[in-house]
Amino acid sequence: MQSTRHKRTITSPRSVGNVALTEESLGVLQIPTTKTHSPVRVVGQRSTEDELEALVPTIRIINGIRLSITLLSLLIVIIYCMYVIL
């Protein structure tokens, strides 16, 4: 046997205001009826393997410079810490 329960709901002015605010927010988020312009995607030209192979020496030089700067910074920090401690 199924018993039907009726839950008594009490509406407060605050909850009514929240519902009104929610309805207003949803109205703003609805899909517009006029046609909107979509952003244009620009498809770049793909690089070939030959072009990428031509850049390998340059990439190696840049990575070497980055590594040198990192190691030099680490060395400076170590020397500074030893100077402050001693």
N, C-alpha and C positions, 0 to 999 in steps of 0.2 A: 504494500500500500504506500503510495507516494503522498506525502503531505506537502502542501504548498505553503511556503512561508512568504509572508509579505513583510518586507523590511520597511520600516517607516523612515523616511528621509527628512532631514531637517535642513532647510536652506538658510544659510546666513547671508547677510549682505556682502560679506567678503567673498564667499564662493560665487555669488552672482556676478560680482565685479571681475573675478578671475575668468569666468566663462566668457564674459563680454570681451575681455582683453584677448583671450585665446581666439575667439572668432575673428576679431579684428586682425590679429597676427596672421591667421590662416588666409584671410582675404588678401593680404599683401603677398603671400607666397604662392597664390594661385597662378596658373599658367595664363599669360595674357592672350587675348583673343586676336590681337593684331600680329602680323608677321614680324618677327624680330630678326635682325641680321646676326648670323653666326660669325664668330671670329674666323678670319681667313688664315688657312695654314699654308705656309710656304715650305715647299719640299726642296731641300738642298740637294745639290749634286753629290752623289756618292763618290768617295775617293777610291781610286783603284789601288791595287797592291803595289804597283810601281811607284805611285806618288807617296804611299806610306813608307816604302823602303827608302826613298830619297830623304825622308825626314828622320830616319833612325840615328844618324850621327848627331844631329841637332838635339834630339831628345836625350841622347846619352850625355852630351855636354851639359844640358840643363840639369839633368839628374845628378851629375857629378858636382856641379856648383851647389845644388841644394844640400847634398851630403856634406860637402866641405863646410858650408855655413853652419849646419847642425853640429858637426864635430867641433868646430871652432867655438861655437857658443857653449857647448858642454865643457870644453877645456877651460874657457874663461870662468864659468861658474865654479868649477872645481878649484881653480887657482884662487878665486875670490873667497871661497869658503875656507880654504886652508889659511889664507892671510888673516881672515877675521878670527878664526879659532885660535891661531898661534899668536 
